[in-house]
Amino acid sequence: MTLPLPLDLQQFADRQIASGKYTSLDEMMLAGLRILAEQEQIYQGRFEELQREVMLGVLEAERGDLLDATSEIAAIRQRLRDRHTGS
């Protein structure tokens, strides 16, 4: 595979190959693509989890199970202050 790289990435690849971590640019590119695929799976999983959480919130709201925003925000701010001061 021939892939023109910006100078900084070419130098990085050269250092990685010279260190013996990878035997070729092809091997290095495959490793990078595997990492990218793993990150995409993690992202997709988190996105789906967020969608489920939103749907739970919508269902709770439809049932009338709502929290008072003012008191919840005050509680969050207090927890942040406590964390910041080490309490």
N, CA, C and O atoms as a GROMACS GRO file, in nm:
protein
  348
    1MET      N    1   0.086  -0.117   0.000
    1MET     CA    2   0.000   0.000   0.000
    1MET      C    3   0.090   0.123   0.000
    1MET      O    4   0.185   0.133   0.078
    2THR      N    5   0.061   0.214  -0.087
    2THR     CA    6   0.133   0.340  -0.090
    2THR      C    7   0.038   0.449  -0.044
    2THR      O    8  -0.070   0.469  -0.100
    3LEU      N    9   0.081   0.519   0.060
    3LEU     CA   10  -0.005   0.621   0.117
    3LEU      C   11   0.080   0.743   0.149
    3LEU      O   12   0.165   0.738   0.238
    4PRO      N   13   0.057   0.852   0.077
    4PRO     CA   14   0.133   0.973   0.110
    4PRO      C   15   0.088   1.027   0.245
    4PRO      O   16  -0.031   1.044   0.269
    5LEU      N   17   0.183   1.053   0.332
    5LEU     CA   18   0.153   1.103   0.466
    5LEU      C   19   0.213   1.241   0.485
    5LEU      O   20   0.316   1.273   0.426
    6PRO      N   21   0.149   1.324   0.567
    6PRO     CA   22   0.214   1.450   0.606
    6PRO      C   23   0.346   1.417   0.676
    6PRO      O   24   0.362   1.310   0.733
    7LEU      N   25   0.438   1.508   0.670
    7LEU     CA   26   0.573   1.485   0.721
    7LEU      C   27   0.572   1.439   0.867
    7LEU      O   28   0.645   1.346   0.902
    8ASP      N   29   0.492   1.504   0.952
    8ASP     CA   30   0.492   1.466   1.094
    8ASP      C   31   0.444   1.324   1.115
    8ASP      O   32   0.497   1.252   1.200
    9LEU      N   33   0.344   1.281   1.039
    9LEU     CA   34   0.296   1.143   1.051
    9LEU      C   35   0.395   1.044   0.992
    9LEU      O   36   0.411   0.934   1.044
   10GLN      N   37   0.461   1.082   0.885
   10GLN     CA   38   0.562   0.994   0.826
   10GLN      C   39   0.677   0.974   0.924
   10GLN      O   40   0.726   0.862   0.941
   11GLN      N   41   0.719   1.082   0.989
   11GLN     CA   42   0.826   1.071   1.088
   11GLN      C   43   0.784   0.984   1.206
   11GLN      O   44   0.862   0.904   1.256
   12PHE      N   45   0.660   1.001   1.251
   12PHE     CA   46   0.608   0.918   1.360
   12PHE      C   47   0.608   0.771   1.318
   12PHE      O   48   0.652   0.685   1.394
   13ALA      N   49   0.558   0.743   1.199
   13ALA     CA   50   0.555   0.605   1.149
   13ALA      C   51   0.696   0.549   1.140
   13ALA      O   52   0.720   0.435   1.180
   14ASP      N   53   0.788   0.627   1.089
   14ASP     CA   54   0.927   0.582   1.078
   14ASP      C   55   0.984   0.547   1.214
   14ASP      O   56   1.052   0.445   1.229
   15ARG      N   57   0.956   0.629   1.315
   15ARG     CA   58   1.006   0.601   1.451
   15ARG      C   59   0.945   0.473   1.507
   15ARG      O   60   1.013   0.394   1.572
   16GLN      N   61   0.816   0.453   1.483
   16GLN     CA   62   0.749   0.333   1.534
   16GLN      C   63   0.807   0.208   1.468
   16GLN      O   64   0.829   0.107   1.535
   17ILE      N   65   0.830   0.214   1.340
   17ILE     CA   66   0.886   0.100   1.267
   17ILE      C   67   1.031   0.076   1.310
   17ILE      O   68   1.072  -0.038   1.330
   18ALA      N   69   1.108   0.185   1.325
   18ALA     CA   70   1.248   0.171   1.367
   18ALA      C   71   1.259   0.113   1.507
   18ALA      O   72   1.356   0.044   1.538
   19SER      N   73   1.160   0.140   1.592
   19SER     CA   74   1.165   0.088   1.729
   19SER      C   75   1.132  -0.061   1.735
   19SER      O   76   1.153  -0.126   1.837
   20GLY      N   77   1.079  -0.114   1.624
   20GLY     CA   78   1.042  -0.254   1.620
   20GLY      C   79   0.898  -0.280   1.662
   20GLY      O   80   0.853  -0.395   1.663
   21LYS      N   81   0.827  -0.176   1.696
   21LYS     CA   82   0.688  -0.193   1.737
   21LYS      C   83   0.604  -0.244   1.621
   21LYS      O   84   0.512  -0.324   1.640
   22TYR      N   85   0.635  -0.199   1.502
   22TYR     CA   86   0.567  -0.243   1.380
   22TYR      C   87   0.674  -0.279   1.278
   22TYR      O   88   0.784  -0.223   1.279
   23THR      N   89   0.640  -0.372   1.189
   23THR     CA   90   0.739  -0.412   1.088
   23THR      C   91   0.723  -0.335   0.958
   23THR      O   92   0.814  -0.332   0.876
   24SER      N   93   0.606  -0.272   0.941
   24SER     CA   94   0.584  -0.198   0.816
   24SER      C   95   0.473  -0.096   0.836
   24SER      O   96   0.401  -0.099   0.936
   25LEU      N   97   0.462  -0.006   0.742
   25LEU     CA   98   0.354   0.093   0.746
   25LEU      C   99   0.220   0.023   0.732
   25LEU      O  100   0.122   0.064   0.794
   26ASP      N  101   0.214  -0.082   0.651
   26ASP     CA  102   0.089  -0.158   0.637
   26ASP      C  103   0.042  -0.212   0.772
   26ASP      O  104  -0.075  -0.200   0.807
   27GLU      N  105   0.135  -0.272   0.845
   27GLU     CA  106   0.100  -0.328   0.977
   27GLU      C  107   0.053  -0.218   1.072
   27GLU      O  108  -0.043  -0.237   1.147
   28MET      N  109   0.120  -0.106   1.066
   28MET     CA  110   0.084   0.007   1.151
   28MET      C  111  -0.055   0.061   1.115
   28MET      O  112  -0.134   0.093   1.203
   29MET      N  113  -0.083   0.070   0.986
   29MET     CA  114  -0.213   0.119   0.941
   29MET      C  115  -0.324   0.023   0.984
   29MET      O  116  -0.431   0.068   1.026
   30LEU      N  117  -0.301  -0.106   0.976
   30LEU     CA  118  -0.400  -0.204   1.021
   30LEU      C  119  -0.427  -0.188   1.170
   30LEU      O  120  -0.542  -0.195   1.214
   31ALA      N  121  -0.321  -0.168   1.248
   31ALA     CA  122  -0.339  -0.148   1.392
   31ALA      C  123  -0.422  -0.022   1.418
   31ALA      O  124  -0.509  -0.022   1.505
   32GLY      N  125  -0.394   0.083   1.345
   32GLY     CA  126  -0.469   0.207   1.360
   32GLY      C  127  -0.615   0.190   1.323
   32GLY      O  128  -0.703   0.244   1.390
   33LEU      N  129  -0.642   0.116   1.217
   33LEU     CA  130  -0.780   0.092   1.175
   33LEU      C  131  -0.855   0.007   1.277
   33LEU      O  132  -0.974   0.026   1.300
   34ARG      N  133  -0.783  -0.088   1.338
   34ARG     CA  134  -0.847  -0.169   1.443
   34ARG      C  135  -0.886  -0.081   1.562
   34ARG      O  136  -0.995  -0.095   1.617
   35ILE      N  137  -0.798   0.006   1.601
   35ILE     CA  138  -0.827   0.098   1.712
   35ILE      C  139  -0.945   0.186   1.677
   35ILE      O  140  -1.034   0.207   1.760
   36LEU      N  141  -0.947   0.237   1.556
   36LEU     CA  142  -1.058   0.321   1.511
   36LEU      C  143  -1.190   0.244   1.514
   36LEU      O  144  -1.293   0.298   1.555
   37ALA      N  145  -1.188   0.117   1.472
   37ALA     CA  146  -1.308   0.034   1.474
   37ALA      C  147  -1.355   0.011   1.618
   37ALA      O  148  -1.474   0.014   1.646
   38GLU      N  149  -1.261  -0.012   1.709
   38GLU     CA  150  -1.295  -0.032   1.851
   38GLU      C  151  -1.358   0.096   1.908
   38GLU      O  152  -1.457   0.089   1.980
   39GLN      N  153  -1.299   0.210   1.876
   39GLN     CA  154  -1.353   0.336   1.925
   39GLN      C  155  -1.494   0.360   1.872
   39GLN      O  156  -1.579   0.411   1.943
   40GLU      N  157  -1.517   0.322   1.748
   40GLU     CA  158  -1.649   0.338   1.689
   40GLU      C  159  -1.751   0.250   1.761
   40GLU      O  160  -1.864   0.293   1.786
   41GLN      N  161  -1.711   0.127   1.796
   41GLN     CA  162  -1.800   0.038   1.871
   41GLN      C  163  -1.832   0.097   2.008
   41GLN      O  164  -1.946   0.093   2.053
   42ILE      N  165  -1.732   0.151   2.075
   42ILE     CA  166  -1.753   0.214   2.206
   42ILE      C  167  -1.847   0.332   2.192
   42ILE      O  168  -1.940   0.348   2.271
   43TYR      N  169  -1.823   0.416   2.092
   43TYR     CA  170  -1.908   0.532   2.068
   43TYR      C  171  -2.051   0.488   2.042
   43TYR      O  172  -2.145   0.545   2.098
   44GLN      N  173  -2.068   0.387   1.958
   44GLN     CA  174  -2.202   0.340   1.925
   44GLN      C  175  -2.272   0.286   2.049
   44GLN      O  176  -2.390   0.311   2.071
   45GLY      N  177  -2.198   0.212   2.131
   45GLY     CA  178  -2.255   0.159   2.255
   45GLY      C  179  -2.298   0.270   2.349
   45GLY      O  180  -2.405   0.263   2.409
   46ARG      N  181  -2.215   0.372   2.363
   46ARG     CA  182  -2.248   0.485   2.449
   46ARG      C  183  -2.368   0.561   2.394
   46ARG      O  184  -2.455   0.605   2.470
   47PHE      N  185  -2.374   0.576   2.262
   47PHE     CA  186  -2.485   0.647   2.200
   47PHE      C  187  -2.615   0.572   2.225
   47PHE      O  188  -2.716   0.633   2.259
   48GLU      N  189  -2.612   0.440   2.209
   48GLU     CA  190  -2.732   0.360   2.233
   48GLU      C  191  -2.774   0.367   2.379
   48GLU      O  192  -2.893   0.373   2.410
   49GLU      N  193  -2.676   0.365   2.469
   49GLU     CA  194  -2.706   0.378   2.612
   49GLU      C  195  -2.771   0.513   2.641
   49GLU      O  196  -2.867   0.520   2.718
   50LEU      N  197  -2.720   0.617   2.581
   50LEU     CA  198  -2.778   0.750   2.598
   50LEU      C  199  -2.921   0.755   2.546
   50LEU      O  200  -3.009   0.814   2.608
   51GLN      N  201  -2.943   0.692   2.431
   51GLN     CA  202  -3.079   0.687   2.376
   51GLN      C  203  -3.175   0.617   2.472
   51GLN      O  204  -3.288   0.662   2.492
   52ARG      N  205  -3.129   0.506   2.534
   52ARG     CA  206  -3.213   0.435   2.630
   52ARG      C  207  -3.244   0.522   2.751
   52ARG      O  208  -3.357   0.525   2.800
   53GLU      N  209  -3.141   0.593   2.799
   53GLU     CA  210  -3.161   0.681   2.914
   53GLU      C  211  -3.259   0.793   2.882
   53GLU      O  212  -3.343   0.828   2.966
   54VAL      N  213  -3.250   0.848   2.764
   54VAL     CA  214  -3.343   0.953   2.723
   54VAL      C  215  -3.485   0.898   2.718
   54VAL      O  216  -3.579   0.962   2.765
   55MET      N  217  -3.500   0.779   2.661
   55MET     CA  218  -3.634   0.719   2.654
   55MET      C  219  -3.690   0.692   2.793
   55MET      O  220  -3.810   0.710   2.815
   56LEU      N  221  -3.606   0.648   2.887
   56LEU     CA  222  -3.652   0.628   3.025
   56LEU      C  223  -3.700   0.760   3.083
   56LEU      O  224  -3.803   0.766   3.150
   57GLY      N  225  -3.625   0.866   3.057
   57GLY     CA  226  -3.665   0.999   3.104
   57GLY      C  227  -3.796   1.044   3.044
   57GLY      O  228  -3.880   1.102   3.113
   58VAL      N  229  -3.814   1.017   2.917
   58VAL     CA  230  -3.939   1.054   2.850
   58VAL      C  231  -4.056   0.978   2.912
   58VAL      O  232  -4.160   1.036   2.940
   59LEU      N  233  -4.037   0.847   2.934
   59LEU     CA  234  -4.144   0.767   2.994
   59LEU      C  235  -4.176   0.815   3.136
   59LEU      O  236  -4.292   0.822   3.174
   60GLU      N  237  -4.073   0.848   3.213
   60GLU     CA  238  -4.095   0.901   3.348
   60GLU      C  239  -4.171   1.032   3.342
   60GLU      O  240  -4.263   1.055   3.421
   61ALA      N  241  -4.133   1.118   3.250
   61ALA     CA  242  -4.201   1.247   3.235
   61ALA      C  243  -4.347   1.227   3.196
   61ALA      O  244  -4.435   1.297   3.246
   62GLU      N  245  -4.372   1.132   3.107
   62GLU     CA  246  -4.510   1.105   3.066
   62GLU      C  247  -4.594   1.054   3.182
   62GLU      O  248  -4.715   1.078   3.187
   63ARG      N  249  -4.530   0.982   3.277
   63ARG     CA  250  -4.601   0.933   3.395
   63ARG      C  251  -4.615   1.042   3.501
   63ARG      O  252  -4.688   1.025   3.599
   64GLY      N  253  -4.545   1.153   3.481
   64GLY     CA  254  -4.549   1.260   3.580
   64GLY      C  255  -4.442   1.249   3.686
   64GLY      O  256  -4.443   1.323   3.784
   65ASP      N  257  -4.348   1.156   3.669
   65ASP     CA  258  -4.238   1.137   3.764
   65ASP      C  259  -4.126   1.236   3.732
   65ASP      O  260  -4.022   1.200   3.677
   66LEU      N  261  -4.150   1.361   3.768
   66LEU     CA  262  -4.054   1.467   3.738
   66LEU      C  263  -3.988   1.517   3.865
   66LEU      O  264  -4.047   1.512   3.974
   67LEU      N  265  -3.867   1.564   3.851
   67LEU     CA  266  -3.795   1.624   3.963
   67LEU      C  267  -3.803   1.775   3.950
   67LEU      O  268  -3.819   1.829   3.841
   68ASP      N  269  -3.792   1.842   4.063
   68ASP     CA  270  -3.790   1.987   4.064
   68ASP      C  271  -3.651   2.033   4.018
   68ASP      O  272  -3.552   2.010   4.087
   69ALA      N  273  -3.645   2.097   3.903
   69ALA     CA  274  -3.517   2.135   3.843
   69ALA      C  275  -3.437   2.227   3.933
   69ALA      O  276  -3.316   2.212   3.944
   70THR      N  277  -3.503   2.322   3.997
   70THR     CA  278  -3.431   2.419   4.080
   70THR      C  279  -3.359   2.350   4.196
   70THR      O  280  -3.242   2.377   4.221
   71SER      N  281  -3.428   2.260   4.265
   71SER     CA  282  -3.365   2.193   4.378
   71SER      C  283  -3.259   2.093   4.332
   71SER      O  284  -3.158   2.075   4.400
   72GLU      N  285  -3.280   2.028   4.218
   72GLU     CA  286  -3.181   1.934   4.165
   72GLU      C  287  -3.054   2.007   4.125
   72GLU      O  288  -2.943   1.960   4.153
   73ILE      N  289  -3.068   2.120   4.059
   73ILE     CA  290  -2.950   2.199   4.019
   73ILE      C  291  -2.876   2.248   4.142
   73ILE      O  292  -2.753   2.246   4.144
   74ALA      N  293  -2.949   2.293   4.245
   74ALA     CA  294  -2.885   2.337   4.369
   74ALA      C  295  -2.808   2.222   4.433
   74ALA      O  296  -2.698   2.242   4.484
   75ALA      N  297  -2.865   2.102   4.432
   75ALA     CA  298  -2.798   1.985   4.490
   75ALA      C  299  -2.671   1.950   4.411
   75ALA      O  300  -2.569   1.917   4.470
   76ILE      N  301  -2.678   1.958   4.280
   76ILE     CA  302  -2.561   1.929   4.197
   76ILE      C  303  -2.452   2.032   4.224
   76ILE      O  304  -2.335   1.997   4.239
   77ARG      N  305  -2.490   2.158   4.230
   77ARG     CA  306  -2.391   2.263   4.259
   77ARG      C  307  -2.326   2.241   4.394
   77ARG      O  308  -2.206   2.261   4.410
   78GLN      N  309  -2.406   2.200   4.493
   78GLN     CA  310  -2.351   2.176   4.626
   78GLN      C  311  -2.252   2.059   4.624
   78GLN      O  312  -2.147   2.066   4.686
   79ARG      N  313  -2.286   1.953   4.552
   79ARG     CA  314  -2.194   1.840   4.541
   79ARG      C  315  -2.064   1.881   4.473
   79ARG      O  316  -1.956   1.837   4.512
   80LEU      N  317  -2.074   1.966   4.373
   80LEU     CA  318  -1.953   2.015   4.305
   80LEU      C  319  -1.869   2.100   4.399
   80LEU      O  320  -1.747   2.089   4.402
   81ARG      N  321  -1.935   2.186   4.476
   81ARG     CA  322  -1.861   2.268   4.575
   81ARG      C  323  -1.794   2.179   4.678
   81ARG      O  324  -1.678   2.200   4.713
   82ASP      N  325  -1.868   2.078   4.727
   82ASP     CA  326  -1.812   1.987   4.826
   82ASP      C  327  -1.692   1.913   4.770
   82ASP      O  328  -1.592   1.896   4.839
   83ARG      N  329  -1.702   1.870   4.646
   83ARG     CA  330  -1.590   1.800   4.582
   83ARG      C  331  -1.470   1.892   4.566
   83ARG      O  332  -1.356   1.852   4.586
   84HIS      N  333  -1.498   2.017   4.531
   84HIS     CA  334  -1.390   2.114   4.509
   84HIS      C  335  -1.319   2.148   4.640
   84HIS      O  336  -1.197   2.167   4.642
   85THR      N  337  -1.394   2.157   4.750
   85THR     CA  338  -1.334   2.193   4.879
   85THR      C  339  -1.285   2.072   4.955
   85THR      O  340  -1.222   2.086   5.060
   86GLY      N  341  -1.314   1.951   4.902
   86GLY     CA  342  -1.264   1.830   4.967
   86GLY      C  343  -1.351   1.784   5.083
   86GLY      O  344  -1.306   1.704   5.165
   87SER      N  345  -1.474   1.833   5.092
   87SER     CA  346  -1.562   1.795   5.202
   87SER      C  347  -1.618   1.657   5.184
   87SER      O  348  -1.695   1.610   5.269
   0.00000   0.00000   0.00000
